[in-house]
């Protein structure tokens, strides 16, 4: 039995310690905002925060998350009022939308660590997140807009 704090709520999880966190979130807890993309930590669709760090939940074992704070896209903001969520909507970033939760979660860590990122900072931080629709320029614009919004 593992205890996880997910989006500020405690859960007792009865699963193999080697179970990927992604499957715990989606199949056991029922939080389906975090997506399965590649299963080998290459695409970024499954990014969540583990004690404030962006991690690929498809390869993060349940045992690594035990006793730590997990934040999923559902927990980023209860009202979708996070500056990134607002910027994503304002700039109509999503096309298919599949990768967007992972994109936003990666960007949230970037903005927490760097309040005024340059284009190069954004490109470096987001390099591990793949968007099959190619909305990279809108993603960058949304991150810049969210950075400005955070300063207000």
Secondary structure as UniProt FT lines:
FT   STRAND          2..6
FT   TURN            7..8
FT   STRAND          9..13
FT   TURN            17..18
FT   HELIX           21..23
FT   HELIX           24..29
FT   TURN            45..46
FT   STRAND          47..50
FT   TURN            51..52
FT   STRAND          53..56
FT   TURN            57..59
FT   HELIX           62..65
FT   TURN            66..67
FT   STRAND          69..71
FT   HELIX           73..76
FT   TURN            78..79
FT   HELIX           83..90
FT   TURN            91..92
FT   TURN            98..99
FT   HELIX           100..113
FT   TURN            115..116
FT   HELIX           119..126
FT   TURN            127..128
FT   TURN            132..133
FT   HELIX           136..151
//
